Amino acid sequence: WRKLKPSGHGFYLPAIAKAEELLTYNTSASCALSLLFFSDGKPSDPKPDHPVIVSNMGKLASKFGRRLSVSCIGMAEKSTDFSTLEDMVEEAKQYGSIASFGKPSLDADSLSH
């Protein structure tokens, strides 16, 4: 973290495209693949792009099916709308990928488990 820190906007569409490019490098059909999507839940892509984002996650998941594990983690206030991340997870599941959504909390109850 001394040199690189998260900053700037988080555009989901180019991130999904880059993930597809990198995951495609692995040509071994027996290799499990994993994608971690970490976000504040506020895509910087224009709001009308929500269906395109979800569709592109589906296209990615359809290429790899059950070989791909997708974890979407939303880090923001509890009241934040994480519908894009949640829809991405549901779309990946439709193509056999193992997918989950989580939103960690730092309240006392969560930390005690």
KOLROBA-474561 format. One record per residue: residue in one letter; x, y, z of N, C-alpha, C, O in turn. Coordinates in steps of 0.001 Angstrom, whole numbers, plus 524288, in hexadecimal, padded with zeros to 5 digits. Each point is the difference from the previous one (the first is absolute). Layout:
! residues N
+---+-------+-------+-------+-------+-------+-------+-------+-------+-------+-------+-------+-------+
: r :   npx :   npy :   npz :  capx :  capy :  capz :   cpx :   cpy :   cpz :   opx :   opy :   opz :
+---+-------+-------+-------+-------+-------+-------+-------+-------+-------+-------+-------+-------+
: A :     X :     Y :     Z :     X :     Y :     Z :     X :     Y :     Z :     X :     Y :     Z :
...
+---+-------+-------+-------+-------+-------+-------+-------+-------+-------+-------+-------+-------+
! end
This chain:
! residues 113
+---+-------+-------+-------+-------+-------+-------+-------+-------+-------+-------+-------+-------+
: r :   npx :   npy :   npz :  capx :  capy :  capz :   cpx :   cpy :   cpz :   opx :   opy :   opz :
+---+-------+-------+-------+-------+-------+-------+-------+-------+-------+-------+-------+-------+
: W : 80325 : 7FB57 : 80000 : 7FCDB : 804A9 : 80000 : 80351 : 804EB : 80000 : 7FDE2 : 80451 : 7FFDE :
: R : 80710 : 7FB28 : 80046 : 80346 : 8049E : 7FFFE : 80015 : 802A1 : 7FAA7 : 800BD : 804BD : 7FFA4 :
: K : 7FE83 : 7F83D : 7FC41 : 80047 : 80239 : 7FACA : 7FAB3 : 80050 : 7FD5E : 7FEE7 : 803D1 : 7FD4A :
: L : 7FDD1 : 7F84C : 8036E : 7FAF2 : 7FFDD : 7FD6B : 7FBA8 : 80023 : 80408 : 80021 : 7FD22 : 803DC :
: K : 7FC1E : 80622 : 7FB3F : 7FB77 : 80057 : 8036C : 7FB27 : 8006D : 7FC9E : 8002B : 80232 : 7FBBA :
: P : 7FB79 : 7FBAF : 80636 : 7FB2B : 800A3 : 7FD00 : 7FEB9 : 805C5 : 7FF5E : 8005A : 80308 : 803B7 :
: S : 7FE31 : 7FE6B : 7F7A6 : 7FE85 : 80570 : 7FF12 : 7FCF2 : 80058 : 7FAE7 : 80012 : 7FC68 : 7FCCE :
: G : 7FD56 : 807DB : 80286 : 7FD39 : 800E3 : 7FB1C : 7FACF : 7FD2D : 7FFCE : 7FE0F : 7FDF6 : 803E6 :
: H : 7FFCC : 80200 : 7F779 : 7FAE5 : 7FDB5 : 7FF2B : 8006D : 7FA27 : 7FF05 : 80412 : 7FE08 : 7FE5D :
: G : 7F7AC : 7FF42 : 802A9 : 7FFC6 : 7FA64 : 7FF24 : 7FC2C : 7FEB4 : 7FBA8 : 7FB50 : 7FF78 : 800EF :
: F : 806AB : 80008 : 7FA65 : 7FCB9 : 7FEB1 : 7FB8F : 7FFAA : 7FA10 : 7FF8F : 803FA : 7FD66 : 7FF48 :
: Y : 7F75C : 8007A : 80124 : 7FF42 : 7FA60 : 80002 : 800EB : 7FD8A : 7FAA1 : 8025B : 7FBD4 : 7FF9F :
: L : 7FBCC : 806BB : 7FC3C : 80074 : 7FDA1 : 7FAD1 : 805AA : 7FEF5 : 7FE63 : 80129 : 7FBB1 : 7FE36 :
: P : 80261 : 8080F : 80259 : 80571 : 7FEC7 : 7FE94 : 80273 : 7FBFF : 803B3 : 8036C : 7FD04 : 7FE6C :
: A : 7FADA : 802EA : 80676 : 80219 : 7FC24 : 803B5 : 7FE6D : 7FA79 : 7FE6E : 8032C : 7FC64 : 80041 :
: I : 7F7F6 : 802F5 : 7FE24 : 7FE37 : 7FAD5 : 7FE45 : 802DA : 7FE6E : 7FAFD : 80177 : 7FB76 : 7FF60 :
: A : 7FF51 : 80834 : 7FD1C : 802DA : 7FEE0 : 7FB25 : 8059F : 7FE60 : 80129 : 801FE : 7FC50 : 7FDA4 :
: K : 8008A : 80662 : 805F0 : 80565 : 7FEA8 : 80170 : 80031 : 7FAA9 : 802A9 : 80395 : 7FCEF : 7FF0C :
: A : 7F899 : 801F6 : 80443 : 7FFC1 : 7FAE0 : 80290 : 7FF8F : 7FBB0 : 7FBE7 : 802A8 : 7FC03 : 80058 :
: E : 7F9FF : 804D0 : 7FBCD : 7FF66 : 7FC16 : 7FBDB : 80527 : 7FF32 : 7FD16 : 80191 : 7FB95 : 7FEEE :
: E : 80104 : 808BA : 7FFD1 : 8050A : 7FFAC : 7FD44 : 803F0 : 7FCCF : 8032B : 802A6 : 7FC9A : 7FDDD :
: L : 7FDBC : 80479 : 80729 : 803D4 : 7FD50 : 80346 : 7FE89 : 7FA53 : 80104 : 80361 : 7FC94 : 7FFF0 :
: L : 7F79C : 80266 : 800FE : 7FE50 : 7FAA4 : 800FC : 800AC : 7FC96 : 7FB2A : 800D9 : 7FB4A : 80079 :
: T : 7FEC9 : 806FD : 7FAF6 : 80084 : 7FD1D : 7FB1B : 8059E : 7FE29 : 7FF17 : 800DE : 7FC71 : 7FCE3 :
: Y : 802E8 : 805E3 : 805BD : 8056A : 7FE45 : 7FF7C : 800A2 : 7FA58 : 801C0 : 80364 : 7FD33 : 7FE0C :
: N : 7F95C : 80125 : 8059E : 8005C : 7FAAD : 801F1 : 7FD0D : 7FC6A : 7FC49 : 7FB34 : 8002E : 7FFB4 :
: T : 807A9 : 7FC97 : 7FD81 : 7FD9C : 7FC94 : 7FC1E : 7FF0E : 7FA7D : 8020E : 7FDF8 : 7FCB5 : 7FD25 :
: S : 8036E : 8023F : 807A4 : 7FF32 : 7FAD7 : 8024A : 7FA51 : 7FF6B : 801B7 : 7FE39 : 802BB : 8038A :
: A : 7FEFD : 7F9C2 : 7F9FA : 7FA76 : 7FF4A : 8012A : 7FF11 : 7FDC5 : 80569 : 7FB94 : 80012 : 801E4 :
: S : 80878 : 7FDF4 : 800A5 : 7FF44 : 7FDAA : 8052A : 80172 : 803BE : 80472 : 7FFAE : 7FE8D : 80493 :
: C : 801DE : 80621 : 7FA22 : 801C0 : 803C6 : 803F1 : 7FB68 : 8034C : 801F7 : 7FD09 : 80230 : 7FCE8 :
: A : 8026E : 7FE21 : 8083E : 7FBF8 : 80353 : 80253 : 801C3 : 805B0 : 7FFB5 : 804A2 : 8012F : 80080 :
: L : 7F7A6 : 80245 : 7FEB3 : 8011E : 8058E : 7FF7B : 7FCD2 : 8030C : 80403 : 7FBBE : 7FE5C : 80184 :
: S : 80654 : 80609 : 8002A : 7FD46 : 80323 : 803E8 : 8003D : 805C5 : 7FE8C : 803F7 : 801F7 : 7FE1D :
: L : 7F7A8 : 800AE : 802D5 : 7FF9C : 80598 : 7FEF7 : 7FDE1 : 802A9 : 804DA : 7FBCD : 7FE9D : 801E5 :
: L : 8070A : 8052E : 8001F : 7FE55 : 8030A : 8047F : 7FEA8 : 8057C : 7FE25 : 80346 : 802B6 : 7FDC2 :
: F : 7F7EF : 7FEE1 : 80330 : 7FE29 : 8052E : 7FE77 : 7FEE8 : 802FD : 804FF : 7FC24 : 7FEF1 : 802AB :
: F : 80736 : 804C5 : 7FE9E : 7FFD7 : 802EA : 804E0 : 7FE63 : 80595 : 7FEC1 : 802A4 : 802AA : 7FCFE :
: S : 7F8FE : 7FF28 : 80550 : 7FDF7 : 80514 : 7FE6A : 7FD1E : 802B8 : 80472 : 7FE60 : 7FD91 : 803D1 :
: D : 8010E : 8078C : 7FB8D : 7FCC8 : 802F9 : 803AC : 7FA42 : 7FFBA : 7FE6E : 7FCAD : 80279 : 80270 :
: G : 8022E : 7FA85 : 7F97D : 7FAA3 : 7FF46 : 7FE49 : 7FDED : 80441 : 7FC7C : 7FB66 : 7FFFB : 7FE9E :
: K : 807F1 : 803AB : 7FFEC : 7FE4D : 80459 : 7FCBA : 80307 : 7FFEA : 7FAE2 : 8041D : 80274 : 7FF90 :
: P : 7F9DC : 7FAB8 : 7FC8F : 802CC : 7FFF1 : 7FB06 : 8007D : 80582 : 7FDC9 : 7FC53 : 80316 : 8004C :
: S : 80825 : 7FE1E : 7FD87 : 800BE : 80511 : 7FD7E : 7FDDE : 7FFF9 : 7FA75 : 7FF8D : 80419 : 7FD86 :
: D : 7FF22 : 7F73C : 80087 : 7FD8E : 7FFA2 : 7FADF : 7FAC0 : 802DE : 8003F : 7FDA3 : 8004F : 8042D :
: P : 80088 : 801C7 : 7F773 : 7FAE0 : 80291 : 80010 : 7FBAF : 7FC3D : 801C4 : 8003D : 7FB59 : 7FECB :
: K : 7FBE5 : 80692 : 80400 : 7FBCC : 7FCBD : 8021B : 7FD6B : 7FC86 : 7FBE1 : 7FECD : 7FB7F : 8012F :
: P : 8004A : 80663 : 7FA09 : 7FD93 : 7FC93 : 7FC1D : 8034F : 7FB37 : 7FEA0 : 7FE0F : 7FC68 : 7FD76 :
: D : 806DD : 8037A : 80429 : 80368 : 7FB97 : 7FECC : 7FF15 : 7FB4D : 8038E : 80251 : 7FBE0 : 7FF24 :
: H : 7FA52 : 804AA : 804E3 : 7FF1B : 7FBB1 : 803A5 : 7FEC9 : 7FAE3 : 7FD2D : 80281 : 7FC10 : 8012A :
: P : 7F9C3 : 803CB : 7FB2A : 7FEE9 : 7FB11 : 7FD45 : 804A9 : 7FDFB : 7FCE1 : 800C4 : 7FB46 : 7FF91 :
: V : 80250 : 8083F : 7FE47 : 80496 : 7FE69 : 7FCF3 : 8041C : 7FD9B : 8039C : 80278 : 7FC19 : 7FEA5 :
: I : 7FE40 : 8063E : 805EF : 803B9 : 7FDEB : 803D5 : 7FE7B : 7FA71 : 80177 : 80342 : 7FC77 : 7FFF9 :
: V : 7F7D0 : 802CE : 8014D : 7FE14 : 7FAD5 : 80191 : 80088 : 7FC24 : 7FB76 : 801B1 : 7FB91 : 800C7 :
: S : 7FCE5 : 80614 : 7FA94 : 80070 : 7FCA6 : 7FB5F : 805AD : 7FE6C : 7FEFE : 80112 : 7FB7D : 7FEBC :
: N : 8028B : 8082F : 801D2 : 80585 : 7FEC8 : 7FF19 : 8021A : 7FC2F : 80409 : 80353 : 7FCC0 : 7FEC4 :
: M : 7FAC1 : 8039E : 80615 : 80188 : 7FC22 : 803ED : 7FDF2 : 7FAA2 : 7FE66 : 802A8 : 7FC0F : 800B8 :
: G : 7F8A4 : 803CE : 7FD1F : 7FDDC : 7FB0E : 7FE1F : 8032F : 7FDB8 : 7FB88 : 800F0 : 7FB4A : 7FFD5 :
: K : 800B5 : 80804 : 7FC94 : 8033A : 7FE32 : 7FBA3 : 8052B : 7FDC6 : 801FC : 801DE : 7FC02 : 7FE16 :
: L : 80066 : 806A1 : 805C4 : 804DD : 7FE22 : 80251 : 7FF1C : 7FAB6 : 8029E : 802FE : 7FC54 : 7FF2B :
: A : 7F8EB : 8034B : 803F9 : 7FED5 : 7FB21 : 802BF : 7FEC3 : 7FB9D : 7FC2E : 8014A : 7FB7A : 80102 :
: S : 7FC3C : 805CD : 7FAA4 : 7FE9E : 7FBEF : 7FC32 : 804DC : 7FD96 : 7FD78 : 7FFE0 : 7FB80 : 7FE52 :
: K : 80459 : 80777 : 8016A : 804DF : 7FDF3 : 7FDBD : 8029C : 7FBF6 : 80381 : 80288 : 7FC60 : 7FE1D :
: F : 7FCD6 : 80449 : 80707 : 802E2 : 7FCB9 : 803A7 : 7FC8A : 7FC72 : 80355 : 801E8 : 7FC36 : 80243 :
: G : 7F916 : 804F8 : 7FE0F : 7FC5C : 7FCB2 : 802E9 : 801BF : 7FEF1 : 8058C : 8017B : 80392 : 802DE :
: R : 7FE57 : 7F77B : 7FE9E : 8012E : 7FEA3 : 80579 : 805C6 : 8005F : 80158 : 8016F : 7FF8A : 80492 :
: R : 801E5 : 80147 : 7F78F : 80590 : 800E4 : 80127 : 800DA : 80538 : 802C0 : 803EB : 800BF : 802AF :
: L : 7F861 : 802DF : 7FCA2 : 800AA : 80559 : 801E9 : 7FD25 : 800DA : 80523 : 7FB5D : 7FED1 : 8007A :
: S : 8076A : 8033B : 80350 : 7FDB0 : 801D0 : 804E8 : 80020 : 805EF : 7FFF0 : 80412 : 8025E : 7FF07 :
: V : 7F773 : 80004 : 80204 : 7FF88 : 805AE : 80002 : 7FE74 : 801BB : 8057B : 7FC06 : 7FE43 : 80214 :
: S : 80714 : 80520 : 8003D : 7FEBA : 80243 : 80516 : 7FF9F : 805E1 : 7FF64 : 803C6 : 80292 : 7FE7D :
: C : 7F7AA : 7FF88 : 802B0 : 7FF32 : 805A7 : 7FFE1 : 7FF85 : 801DF : 8059E : 7FCBA : 7FE19 : 802F7 :
: I : 80683 : 80594 : 7FE70 : 80002 : 8020F : 80555 : 7FECE : 805D1 : 7FFC8 : 8029D : 802FB : 7FD47 :
: G : 7F971 : 7FE8C : 80599 : 7FE72 : 8057A : 8003E : 801BB : 80273 : 8051B : 7FE75 : 7FE3F : 80434 :
: M : 804B2 : 805BC : 7FB73 : 801F9 : 802B0 : 804A9 : 7FDDA : 80585 : 80028 : 8020F : 80387 : 7FD77 :
: A : 7F9C9 : 7FD30 : 8058A : 7FD9E : 80528 : 80093 : 7FBF9 : 7FFB1 : 80463 : 7FF62 : 7FBF3 : 80285 :
: E : 7FDEF : 80853 : 7FE56 : 7FBEE : 8002A : 803F7 : 7FBDE : 7FBDA : 7FEEE : 7FF24 : 7FE79 : 7FB86 :
: K : 7FE52 : 7FFBC : 808A0 : 7FBF8 : 7FBFE : 7FF70 : 7FBA5 : 801A9 : 7FC52 : 7FDA9 : 7FCB5 : 7FD65 :
: S : 8013C : 8084C : 8025C : 7FBB1 : 801F3 : 7FCCD : 80161 : 80073 : 7FA2F : 7FCA3 : 8015B : 7FCD7 :
: T : 80838 : 7FD8A : 801BA : 801B9 : 8007D : 7FA95 : 7FD25 : 7FC16 : 7FC84 : 7FF07 : 7FB8F : 80192 :
: D : 7FFA9 : 8061C : 7F9C3 : 7FD77 : 7FCAB : 7FC28 : 8042C : 7FCAB : 7FD4D : 80329 : 801FC : 7FCF8 :
: F : 7FCCA : 7F905 : 80429 : 803BF : 7FC61 : 7FDA6 : 7FD77 : 7FCBB : 7FBBB : 801E2 : 7FBC0 : 7FEC5 :
: S : 7F9E2 : 8062D : 7FEF8 : 7FD02 : 7FCD5 : 7FC46 : 8033D : 7FE5D : 7FB3D : 7FF36 : 7FBBC : 7FDED :
: T : 8045A : 80787 : 80057 : 80329 : 7FE7C : 7FB73 : 8036D : 7FB52 : 8015C : 8003C : 7FC3B : 7FD05 :
: L : 80269 : 803F9 : 8076E : 8033E : 7FB94 : 8019D : 7FCAD : 7FB21 : 800DF : 8017F : 7FBB9 : 7FE62 :
: E : 7FA09 : 804E6 : 80425 : 7FC90 : 7FB8C : 80108 : 7FE05 : 7FDA1 : 7FAE2 : 7FFBF : 7FB3A : 7FF7D :
: D : 7FEE0 : 80808 : 7FCCA : 7FE2B : 7FE0D : 7FAF4 : 80461 : 7FD58 : 7FCF4 : 7FF0A : 7FC38 : 7FD30 :
: M : 805BE : 805B9 : 80358 : 80475 : 7FD81 : 7FD7A : 800B6 : 7FA6F : 80218 : 80104 : 7FC5D : 7FD06 :
: V : 7FE70 : 8030B : 80814 : 80082 : 7FADA : 80275 : 7FBC2 : 7FC53 : 7FDFE : 8011E : 7FB8E : 7FE8C :
: E : 7FA0F : 80648 : 80160 : 7FBB0 : 7FCB2 : 7FE31 : 800BA : 7FE75 : 7FA46 : 7FECA : 7FB98 : 7FE81 :
: E : 80324 : 807F4 : 7FE5C : 800ED : 7FEDC : 7FA73 : 80448 : 7FBE3 : 7FF63 : 7FF78 : 7FC70 : 7FCD0 :
: A : 804B6 : 803FF : 8062A : 8043B : 7FC20 : 7FFBC : 7FDFB : 7FA98 : 80192 : 8017B : 7FC14 : 7FDA4 :
: K : 7FB35 : 803B8 : 80642 : 7FDC6 : 7FAFF : 801B5 : 7FCC9 : 7FD72 : 7FBAF : 7FFD8 : 7FB36 : 7FF9C :
: Q : 7FD9B : 807EF : 7FD2B : 7FCC0 : 7FDF3 : 7FBC6 : 80334 : 7FCC1 : 7FC1E : 7FDDB : 7FCBE : 7FD30 :
: Y : 8073B : 80429 : 802B0 : 80369 : 7FD30 : 7FC64 : 80368 : 7FBF7 : 802C5 : 803E7 : 7FE32 : 7FDD8 :
: G : 7FA9D : 8006A : 806EC : 802B3 : 7FBD9 : 802D2 : 804B1 : 801B6 : 80325 : 80275 : 7FCC5 : 80293 :
: S : 7FED9 : 8082F : 7FD4C : 80463 : 801DA : 80333 : 7FE68 : 80010 : 805BB : 7FB72 : 800D5 : 8014C :
: I : 80849 : 7FE4A : 80207 : 7FF1A : 80079 : 80594 : 800A8 : 805C9 : 8013D : 8042B : 80239 : 7FF19 :
: A : 7F7CC : 8002E : 802EF : 80036 : 805AA : 800C0 : 7FD89 : 80178 : 80534 : 7FC3F : 7FD94 : 801C6 :
: S : 80600 : 8067F : 800A6 : 7FDE8 : 801D2 : 804FA : 800AE : 805E4 : 8007D : 8036E : 8025E : 7FD9A :
: F : 7F92F : 7FFE2 : 80593 : 8004A : 8058E : 80138 : 80064 : 8008B : 805DE : 7FD45 : 7FD4E : 802E7 :
: G : 80620 : 8062D : 7FEDA : 80080 : 8010A : 80597 : 800DD : 805BF : 800ED : 80244 : 802C4 : 7FCC9 :
: K : 7FBDE : 7FEFA : 807B9 : 80115 : 80565 : 8018F : 801BB : 7FFDC : 805B5 : 7FCC9 : 7FFD3 : 80393 :
: P : 80858 : 80042 : 7FD32 : 80225 : 7FFC0 : 8053E : 7FE38 : 80499 : 80352 : 7FEC4 : 80436 : 7FE09 :
: S : 80126 : 7FADC : 806F1 : 7FE7B : 80411 : 803B0 : 803FF : 80041 : 80459 : 80252 : 7FC09 : 8016C :
: L : 7FE7E : 8088F : 800AD : 803BC : 800A2 : 8044E : 7FD4B : 80102 : 8052D : 80279 : 801D7 : 803B1 :
: D : 7F86D : 7FCF9 : 7FCA6 : 7FD63 : 800E5 : 804FB : 801AC : 7FBC1 : 803EF : 80214 : 7FBF3 : 7FE76 :
: A : 7FD08 : 804FC : 80679 : 801DA : 7FC88 : 8042C : 7FDEC : 7FA73 : 7FF61 : 802DB : 7FC41 : 800F8 :
: D : 7F848 : 80329 : 7FD74 : 7FDC6 : 7FACE : 7FF5F : 802CA : 7FCF1 : 7FBBD : 80123 : 7FB62 : 800BC :
: S : 7FFFE : 8070D : 7FADC : 802AD : 7FD55 : 7FBB7 : 80596 : 7FE8A : 8016C : 801E4 : 7FBD4 : 7FE89 :
: L : 800B6 : 80792 : 8044B : 80570 : 7FEF4 : 80175 : 80081 : 7FBBA : 8040D : 8042C : 7FDAB : 8008A :
: S : 7F7B5 : 80145 : 8024B : 80051 : 7FC0B : 8042A : 7FF30 : 7FA72 : 7FDEA : 80095 : 7FC40 : 802F4 :
: H : 7FE1A : 80326 : 7F812 : 7FF16 : 7FABE : 7FDD3 : 804A5 : 7FE14 : 7FD15 : 7FFEB : 7FBAA : 7FDED :
+---+-------+-------+-------+-------+-------+-------+-------+-------+-------+-------+-------+-------+
! end
